[in-house]
Amino acid sequence: MGQIILRLDRVMADRKMSLNDLSEKVGVSNVNLSKMKNGKISAIRFSTLEAICDALDCQPGDILEYDKTAPKTDVTE
């Protein structure tokens, strides 16, 4: 079984947007965005994903990637 990989850090770097700037635009705390950026979450609300995509002018597929060959990891570690 594969896993979903979050590429938020890559998209933010491409857009030259800091975590603080994204936090202000999206209305999500720096801590939660940092966890997302580092792949330490197990779920995301569609409304949050929509706000991130709006702020970064991107598509969900730019942020989320499915790697069929990657071993599934437990985000609660």
RATALIN-V537713 format. One record per backbone hydrogen bond with DSSP energy under -0.5 kcal/mol. CO is the residue of the C=O (numbers start at 0). NH is the residue of the N-H. If there is no record, write none. Layout:
BEGIN
co->CO nh->NH
co->CO nh->NH
END
This chain:
BEGIN
co->0 nh->71
co->2 nh->66
co->4 nh->64
co->6 nh->10
co->7 nh->11
co->8 nh->12
co->9 nh->13
co->10 nh->14
co->11 nh->15
co->11 nh->16
co->12 nh->15
co->17 nh->21
co->18 nh->22
co->19 nh->23
co->20 nh->24
co->21 nh->25
co->22 nh->26
co->22 nh->27
co->28 nh->32
co->29 nh->33
co->30 nh->34
co->31 nh->35
co->32 nh->36
co->33 nh->37
co->34 nh->39
co->35 nh->38
co->44 nh->48
co->45 nh->49
co->46 nh->50
co->47 nh->51
co->48 nh->52
co->49 nh->53
co->50 nh->54
co->51 nh->55
co->52 nh->56
co->52 nh->57
co->58 nh->61
co->58 nh->62
co->59 nh->62
co->59 nh->63
co->62 nh->6
co->64 nh->4
co->64 nh->66
co->65 nh->67
co->66 nh->2
co->66 nh->69
co->72 nh->74
co->73 nh->76
END
